């Protein structure tokens, strides 16, 4: 029988090969060698001009909770996945390394070292799946959110994709969407955990539960108030709007359209509302909207958009495409030679050896010009020039996580740095990155 007891530990939220590789490293005496891993994307999905980094905030808690409990030890033992020596190693595990990271809300480009993990080899290697699953999902949603918010041209957008993904993924998607510029979510768990503003409308089921639409709207007005939004196209939109206005005595905050030609429907709805005296009533539209559909609707008399399935699945790119690669390794513990650069050379999947420090070069009007990577441990000792800014900061030092990273600062950081990208290319796809990524110093890979 499977173990149905849930626990806060994240140790088994991973791939089996992380444990089998660890087992070989422990038994060969290599697990304690110092190593550095980097997270980066080789390309931007769908030829987009930039990505939005997110997920490090939730990753912190997952790493803190990475501990193997007695039941999991027994599972690993009975399944013969690792040796008794590695079980002993795991029973004492806690992360004691350093993590250098882009801030949540930062923009990234191909080969941007969005996260660098430096620790003992076994300590860092076993976190690969946990790190990538957090960052790939959150960054894909944050990037989609940035594009959808851009397409809305300042109009309100509600994230409402909770029914399209796993409940835990739904809360995390709402968080990532908030970082990327979406102002409100329907997900209560996200509101509870992180204080994200929440809202909701009503469903067709609510209307269908009453003998008539007018009775449904009168009940909504009585118990939810005229400040709620009325879904008016369960039957006929014209009758729906007329009934909503009558039920609220012309005092209703908004209506929602969920079907048909939303541009034509919104124009007809606006004319009807105005003719009935509901000139202040707002119009919201929904229906699996992505950035391209919203852009087409941006000139229609629509006040707010609801985006669900497309948003929480990355609007066509459900993963950011991040990989986790070893870039430096110590050949023997505490080697006086330090660590040497290593790189993968497989065709189409090459990596660049050596720990990298990243800075963004800007024009005198603060437009991004280049993502510059320096290889070498003294890179941070050089002060940035007038039109440069460093992109990485410590998320963890010696196993202690910093406390100055929070959701609101991530959202505000994104609002600031998106201005580095010209507006006319922000919604581009099937094109090159907005800026090139260059290497200014390269170490020879041994």
Secondary structure, DSSP 8 states (H G I E B T S, - for coil): -------S--TTSS-HHHHHHHHHHHHHT-TTSEEEEEEEESS-GGG-S-EE---HHHHHHHHHT----HHHHHHHHHTT-S-HHHHHHHHT----SEEEEE-TT-EE-TT---EEEEEEHHHHHTTHHHHHHHHHHHHHHHHHHHHHHHHHTT-EEEE--GGGS-HHHHHHHHHHHHHTT--EES-HHHHHHH---B-----HHHHHTSSSHHHHHHHHHHHT-TTSEEE--SS-HHHHHHHHHHHTTT--SEEEE-SS-HHHHHHHHHHHHHHTT-TT-EEEE-SS--HHHHHHHTTSS--EEEE-HHHHTTTT-SS--EEEEEEEEESSTT-TT-EEE-----TT-----S-EEEEEEE-TT--EEEEEEEESTTGGGS---TTEEE-EEEEEETTEE-S---HHHHHHHHHHHGGGS-GGGTT--SS--SSEEEEEE-----
